[in-house]
Amino acid sequence: MPQLLTVRVKRPDGRPIRIWVPVLPVVLVFSPVVVLAVLVAAVACLAYRVSVMRALGTGWRIVSALPGTRVDLEQGRTAVLLTIR
């Protein structure tokens, strides 16, 4: 499971902003929303006749594979770099 998100924003004036976001406290704060999303996903799986356990297992594998991911967004003179560790 990812432990830390690093967001770096390069502003048009050239000064970068770097923000470190620990994942665990954010997940704990949003845990009621996560539980609701899992329940909605389970109902959707049942409605479309997809194995709920297989779908949840696949989702967990995707989340577990996120560490090491880098996302670079750039538009004009503004750039955003998102690193998941």
C-alpha positions in Angstrom: 0.0 0.0 0.0 1.3 3.5 -0.8 2.8 5.3 2.2 3.5 8.8 0.9 2.3 11.1 -1.9 4.7 13.9 -3.0 3.2 16.7 -5.0 5.5 19.3 -6.6 4.0 22.3 -8.4 6.1 24.5 -10.5 4.4 27.8 -10.7 4.7 30.3 -13.6 6.9 32.6 -11.5 9.4 29.7 -11.2 9.1 29.0 -7.5 8.2 25.4 -6.8 5.8 24.3 -4.1 6.4 20.8 -2.6 3.8 19.0 -0.5 4.2 15.7 1.3 0.9 13.9 2.0 1.0 10.7 4.2 -1.5 8.2 2.9 -2.6 6.5 6.1 -4.1 9.5 7.9 -5.9 10.5 4.7 -7.4 7.0 4.4 -8.4 7.0 8.0 -10.2 10.4 7.6 -12.0 9.3 4.5 -12.6 5.7 5.7 -16.4 6.2 5.9 -16.4 7.2 2.2 -14.2 4.3 1.3 -16.5 1.9 3.1 -19.5 3.3 1.2 -17.6 3.1 -2.1 -16.8 -0.5 -1.5 -20.4 -1.3 -0.7 -21.6 0.5 -3.9 -19.0 -1.4 -5.9 -20.2 -4.7 -4.3 -23.8 -3.9 -5.3 -22.7 -3.0 -8.8 -20.8 -6.3 -9.1 -23.9 -8.2 -8.0 -26.0 -6.3 -10.5 -23.7 -7.0 -13.4 -23.0 -10.6 -12.2 -19.3 -10.1 -11.5 -17.6 -12.0 -8.7 -17.4 -9.5 -5.8 -14.3 -11.1 -4.3 -12.4 -11.2 -7.6 -13.3 -7.5 -8.2 -12.2 -6.4 -4.7 -9.0 -8.5 -5.1 -8.2 -6.8 -8.4 -8.8 -3.4 -6.9 -6.4 -4.2 -4.0 -3.7 -5.4 -6.5 -4.0 -2.1 -8.4 -3.7 -0.1 -5.1 -0.7 -2.3 -4.1 1.0 -1.7 -7.4 0.9 2.1 -7.1 4.2 2.7 -5.2 6.8 4.0 -7.6 4.3 5.7 -9.9 5.1 9.1 -11.2 2.6 11.4 -12.9 3.8 14.5 -14.7 1.3 17.1 -15.9 2.5 20.2 -17.7 0.6 23.1 -19.3 2.3 26.2 -20.4 4.6 27.4 -17.7 2.9 25.4 -14.9 3.9 21.8 -14.1 2.7 19.3 -11.5 4.7 16.2 -10.5 2.9 13.5 -8.4 5.1 10.7 -7.0 3.6 7.8 -5.0 6.0 6.0 -2.6 
